Amino acid sequence: MSRGHRTQIKRERNESTRDMRPSAKLSYARVSVQKACFVLDAIRGKDVKTALAIVSYNPRYASSLIEKLLKSAIANAENNNGMKAENLYVAECYANKGPTMKRIRPRAQGRAYRIEKRTSHITIVLDER
């Protein structure tokens, strides 16, 4: 009848469905989701050597953030999961919307226009071939 406390049951259930692929996440990145997705779409499905080459020569601002994040995901794979870097590829990469900072821009005749400084949460998940 009783299999343990409810939180213990949930913990055991979540352990069985947890994704064990190496990943890295950057929260509250000061770049909009749209701009980050241009770079993420370029590296999705590529092996990590090619993906690093793409982001290092991409002129967009988001590519510098994604390059650092990709290197972090590779280090996580090597140190935490014991995987070889040459066998890795970018299985998933996506950007989710973060909180928007609202600022005011003074305009003519006492008006104020709103400036929205958007943020995003960028995630890269690697896998082995």
SEDRENGU-709568 format. One record per atom (N, C-alpha, C): residue number from 1; residue in one letter; atom name; x, y, z. Coordinates in steps of 0.001 Angstrom, whole numbers, plus 500000, padded with zeros to 6 digits. Layout:
REM residues N
i	aa	at	east	north	up
NUM	a	CA	X	Y	Z
...
//
This chain:
REM residues 129
i	aa	at	east	north	up
1	m	N	500832	498808	500000
1	m	CA	500000	500000	500000
1	m	C	500875	501253	500000
2	s	N	501680	501424	501039
2	s	CA	502502	502624	501143
2	s	C	503889	502340	500578
3	r	N	504299	503153	499572
3	r	CA	505604	502970	498943
3	r	C	506598	504017	499382
4	g	N	506296	504835	500346
4	g	CA	507187	505894	500772
4	g	C	506492	507232	500694
5	h	N	507218	508241	501063
5	h	CA	506659	509595	501049
5	h	C	506453	510070	499609
6	r	N	505515	510968	499436
6	r	CA	505158	511442	498100
6	r	C	506348	512053	497366
7	t	N	507181	512843	498070
7	t	CA	508344	513449	497416
7	t	C	509369	512401	497023
8	q	N	509485	511338	497813
8	q	CA	510413	510257	497478
8	q	C	509936	509526	496224
9	i	N	508643	509318	496113
9	i	CA	508081	508660	494932
9	i	C	508330	509519	493690
10	k	N	508116	510842	493831
10	k	CA	508340	511754	492703
10	k	C	509806	511781	492303
11	r	N	510690	511777	493299
11	r	CA	512121	511804	493024
11	r	C	512541	510572	492239
12	e	N	512030	509389	492631
12	e	CA	512362	508152	491931
12	e	C	511812	508155	490513
13	r	N	510615	508682	490339
13	r	CA	510007	508745	489009
13	r	C	510796	509696	488099
14	n	N	511234	510837	488647
14	n	CA	511984	511804	487851
14	n	C	513378	511306	487495
15	e	N	513983	510484	488369
15	e	CA	515299	509920	488078
15	e	C	515248	509023	486846
16	s	N	514148	508290	486688
16	s	CA	514055	507364	485564
16	s	C	513836	508092	484248
17	t	N	513228	509279	484271
17	t	CA	512944	510005	483028
17	t	C	513931	511144	482765
18	r	N	514940	511312	483633
18	r	CA	515860	512435	483499
18	r	C	516779	512263	482292
19	d	N	517018	513361	481603
19	d	CA	517888	513370	480435
19	d	C	519341	513387	480897
20	m	N	520115	512379	480509
20	m	CA	521495	512262	480965
20	m	C	522500	512821	479955
21	r	N	522016	513476	478906
21	r	CA	522933	514061	477928
21	r	C	523597	515301	478520
22	p	N	524856	515546	478168
22	p	CA	525535	516739	478699
22	p	C	524938	518009	478099
23	s	N	524820	519039	478937
23	s	CA	524224	520288	478460
23	s	C	524820	521463	479211
24	a	N	524526	522651	478715
24	a	CA	524917	523896	479380
24	a	C	523814	524900	479118
25	k	N	523549	525742	480118
25	k	CA	522474	526716	479995
25	k	C	522978	528084	480428
26	l	N	522638	529087	479639
26	l	CA	522956	530478	479954
26	l	C	521638	531197	480201
27	s	N	521438	531647	481441
27	s	CA	520200	532340	481786
27	s	C	520412	533843	481751
28	y	N	519371	534550	481419
28	y	CA	519340	536023	481408
28	y	C	520404	536622	480485
29	a	N	520607	536021	479324
29	a	CA	521547	536568	478343
29	a	C	520938	537833	477749
30	r	N	521754	538890	477648
30	r	CA	521233	540172	477166
30	r	C	521201	540213	475638
31	v	N	520471	539288	475060
31	v	CA	520268	539236	473620
31	v	C	518863	538694	473405
32	s	N	518170	539196	472395
32	s	CA	516805	538740	472164
32	s	C	516815	537317	471603
33	v	N	515701	536630	471765
33	v	CA	515578	535246	471310
33	v	C	515762	535166	469795
34	q	N	515183	536131	469088
34	q	CA	515269	536152	467635
34	q	C	516716	536201	467160
35	k	N	517509	537075	467782
35	k	CA	518903	537241	467371
35	k	C	519748	536033	467755
36	a	N	519442	535414	468892
36	a	CA	520185	534221	469311
36	a	C	519870	533039	468401
37	c	N	518635	532961	467926
37	c	CA	518221	531822	467101
37	c	C	518914	531803	465742
38	f	N	519335	532969	465226
38	f	CA	520075	532984	463964
38	f	C	521348	532149	464086
39	v	N	522047	532291	465202
39	v	CA	523297	531558	465411
39	v	C	523002	530100	465770
40	l	N	521987	529877	466601
40	l	CA	521662	528512	467030
40	l	C	521212	527647	465857
41	d	N	520476	528241	464920
41	d	CA	520034	527485	463746
41	d	C	521217	527047	462882
42	a	N	522307	527847	462898
42	a	CA	523481	527528	462092
42	a	C	524261	526334	462640
43	i	N	524193	526099	463984
43	i	CA	525006	525022	464567
43	i	C	524205	523778	464927
44	r	N	522898	523821	464829
44	r	CA	522067	522672	465232
44	r	C	522364	521457	464352
45	g	N	522680	520324	464997
45	g	CA	522946	519074	464282
45	g	C	524385	518894	463838
46	k	N	525223	519917	463964
46	k	CA	526617	519831	463534
46	k	C	527471	519192	464630
47	d	N	528625	518627	464231
47	d	CA	529550	518130	465250
47	d	C	530207	519344	465922
48	v	N	530744	519157	467127
48	v	CA	531186	520293	467937
48	v	C	532365	521043	467317
49	k	N	533229	520359	466586
49	k	CA	534364	521032	465950
49	k	C	533868	522020	464896
50	t	N	532920	521575	464080
50	t	CA	532333	522445	463054
50	t	C	531543	523578	463695
51	a	N	530787	523255	464752
51	a	CA	529971	524268	465433
51	a	C	530843	525352	466053
52	l	N	531970	524972	466651
52	l	CA	532892	525960	467220
52	l	C	533493	526849	466130
53	a	N	533785	526259	464976
53	a	CA	534313	527041	463863
53	a	C	533278	528046	463358
54	i	N	532028	527624	463291
54	i	CA	530952	528510	462818
54	i	C	530781	529693	463759
55	v	N	530679	529426	465076
55	v	CA	530411	530531	466010
55	v	C	531628	531427	466209
56	s	N	532844	530890	466029
56	s	CA	534016	531742	466222
56	s	C	534185	532743	465085
57	y	N	533691	532427	463880
57	y	CA	533814	533336	462742
57	y	C	532506	534057	462403
58	n	N	531489	533876	463220
58	n	CA	530216	534555	462989
58	n	C	530305	535959	463590
59	p	N	529936	537016	462840
59	p	CA	530096	538377	463354
59	p	C	529027	538822	464358
60	r	N	527998	538046	464564
60	r	CA	526918	538458	465467
60	r	C	527363	538444	466928
61	y	N	526732	539315	467740
61	y	CA	527063	539403	469164
61	y	C	526701	538103	469891
62	a	N	525582	537499	469512
62	a	CA	525128	536275	470179
62	a	C	526110	535130	469998
63	s	N	526886	535151	468928
63	s	CA	527810	534042	468666
63	s	C	528920	533970	469715
64	s	N	529324	535115	470280
64	s	CA	530343	535086	471329
64	s	C	529803	534425	472594
65	l	N	528530	534693	472913
65	l	CA	527892	534055	474073
65	l	C	527732	532559	473842
66	i	N	527303	532199	472640
66	i	CA	527041	530796	472321
66	i	C	528343	530006	472230
67	e	N	529427	530648	471784
67	e	CA	530726	529974	471739
67	e	C	531180	529581	473149
68	k	N	531045	530505	474078
68	k	CA	531427	530229	475465
68	k	C	530555	529124	476058
69	l	N	529254	529161	475729
69	l	CA	528312	528157	476222
69	l	C	528611	526781	475631
70	l	N	528956	526746	474362
70	l	CA	529287	525484	473698
70	l	C	530548	524865	474295
71	k	N	531551	525688	474582
71	k	CA	532778	525187	475221
71	k	C	532474	524633	476609
72	s	N	531545	525285	477315
72	s	CA	531141	524805	478638
72	s	C	530444	523454	478539
73	a	N	529578	523287	477536
73	a	CA	528874	522013	477347
73	a	C	529860	520893	476994
74	i	N	530867	521210	476199
74	i	CA	531891	520220	475838
74	i	C	532683	519806	477075
75	a	N	533044	520791	477914
75	a	CA	533773	520490	479154
75	a	C	532922	519646	480092
76	n	N	531608	519933	480158
76	n	CA	530702	519127	480980
76	n	C	530668	517685	480487
77	a	N	530641	517498	479172
77	a	CA	530602	516148	478600
77	a	C	531874	515371	478927
78	e	N	533022	516051	478830
78	e	CA	534295	515366	479070
78	e	C	534499	515067	480551
79	n	N	534210	516037	481409
79	n	CA	534520	515879	482834
79	n	C	533439	515136	483617
80	n	N	532178	515398	483325
80	n	CA	531098	514778	484103
80	n	C	530631	513448	483525
81	n	N	530627	513319	482200
81	n	CA	530099	512106	481575
81	n	C	531178	511222	480971
82	g	N	532429	511698	480934
82	g	CA	533527	510899	480401
82	g	C	533435	510640	478909
83	m	N	532875	511571	478156
83	m	CA	532732	511406	476713
83	m	C	533932	512027	475994
84	k	N	534184	511571	474776
84	k	CA	535256	512120	473948
84	k	C	534691	513266	473110
85	a	N	535452	514367	473015
85	a	CA	534985	515569	472316
85	a	C	534794	515331	470821
86	e	N	535602	514456	470221
86	e	CA	535497	514242	468766
86	e	C	534236	513474	468363
87	n	N	533579	512811	469341
87	n	CA	532357	512057	469035
87	n	C	531080	512866	469284
88	l	N	531223	514075	469800
88	l	CA	530047	514856	470200
88	l	C	529474	515667	469045
89	y	N	528152	515878	469109
89	y	CA	527480	516776	468178
89	y	C	526386	517540	468922
90	v	N	525917	518623	468340
90	v	CA	524892	519460	468968
90	v	C	523529	518822	468693
91	a	N	522992	518130	469691
91	a	CA	521710	517443	469524
91	a	C	520551	518434	469566
92	e	N	520567	519333	470538
92	e	CA	519521	520346	470681
92	e	C	520172	521666	471038
93	c	N	519605	522743	470537
93	c	CA	519997	524079	470988
93	c	C	518804	524995	470752
94	y	N	518431	525709	471783
94	y	CA	517263	526576	471684
94	y	C	517405	527753	472631
95	a	N	516620	528784	472361
95	a	CA	516596	529978	473197
95	a	C	515161	530232	473618
96	n	N	514954	530370	474910
96	n	CA	513637	530696	475453
96	n	C	513621	532146	475913
97	k	N	512433	532719	475933
97	k	CA	512290	534121	476300
97	k	C	512520	534313	477788
98	g	N	513340	535298	478133
98	g	CA	513565	535663	479526
98	g	C	512788	536927	479860
99	p	N	513002	537487	481038
99	p	CA	512296	538709	481408
99	p	C	512764	539899	480569
100	t	N	511859	540822	480332
100	t	CA	512154	542013	479541
100	t	C	512317	543204	480465
101	m	N	513436	543930	480304
101	m	CA	513642	545150	481090
101	m	C	512980	546302	480346
102	k	N	512135	547040	481056
102	k	CA	511435	548154	480426
102	k	C	512119	549455	480793
103	r	N	512468	550233	479766
103	r	CA	513119	551515	479956
103	r	C	512324	552593	479235
104	i	N	512562	553837	479614
104	i	CA	511821	554960	479041
104	i	C	512760	555824	478215
105	r	N	512304	556206	477031
105	r	CA	513051	557106	476149
105	r	C	512285	558429	476052
106	p	N	512854	559524	476533
106	p	CA	512157	560814	476427
106	p	C	512010	561236	474963
107	r	N	510826	561734	474603
107	r	CA	510551	562181	473239
107	r	C	510032	563614	473281
108	a	N	509730	564137	472137
108	a	CA	509321	565536	472035
108	a	C	507994	565790	472734
109	q	N	507801	567017	473216
109	q	CA	506564	567500	473829
109	q	C	506171	566686	475063
110	g	N	507169	566244	475831
110	g	CA	506890	565579	477097
110	g	C	506456	564136	476992
111	r	N	506505	563591	475812
111	r	CA	506098	562190	475658
111	r	C	507236	561261	476084
112	a	N	506865	560017	476344
112	a	CA	507870	559010	476697
112	a	C	507561	557735	475917
113	y	N	508554	557246	475193
113	y	CA	508411	555984	474470
113	y	C	509083	554890	475296
114	r	N	508534	553693	475194
114	r	CA	509094	552564	475944
114	r	C	510145	551847	475106
115	i	N	511257	551544	475752
115	i	CA	512286	550696	475146
115	i	C	512262	549376	475893
116	e	N	512208	548278	475154
116	e	CA	512195	546957	475781
116	e	C	513527	546280	475525
117	k	N	514278	546050	476591
117	k	CA	515561	545359	476498
117	k	C	515295	543890	476821
118	r	N	515300	543087	475792
118	r	CA	514890	541688	475940
118	r	C	516055	540802	476381
119	t	N	515723	539753	477139
119	t	CA	516718	538773	477555
119	t	C	516250	537387	477114
120	s	N	517157	536427	477169
120	s	CA	516810	535069	476766
120	s	C	517578	534054	477609
121	h	N	517050	532854	477637
121	h	CA	517700	531711	478293
121	h	C	518124	530758	477169
122	i	N	519434	530582	476991
122	i	CA	519953	529780	475894
122	i	C	520427	528430	476434
123	t	N	520014	527339	475778
123	t	CA	520377	525988	476200
123	t	C	521004	525227	475035
124	i	N	522095	524531	475327
124	i	CA	522741	523657	474329
124	i	C	522856	522259	474934
125	v	N	522358	521268	474203
125	v	CA	522421	519868	474628
125	v	C	523246	519101	473607
126	l	N	524261	518405	474087
126	l	CA	525135	517612	473217
126	l	C	524779	516140	473315
127	d	N	525233	515359	472353
127	d	CA	525049	513910	472391
127	d	C	526206	513261	471648
128	e	N	526369	511944	471839
128	e	CA	527470	511214	471224
128	e	C	526999	510479	469985
129	r	N	527830	510479	468963
129	r	CA	527500	509734	467735
129	r	C	528029	508330	467823
//
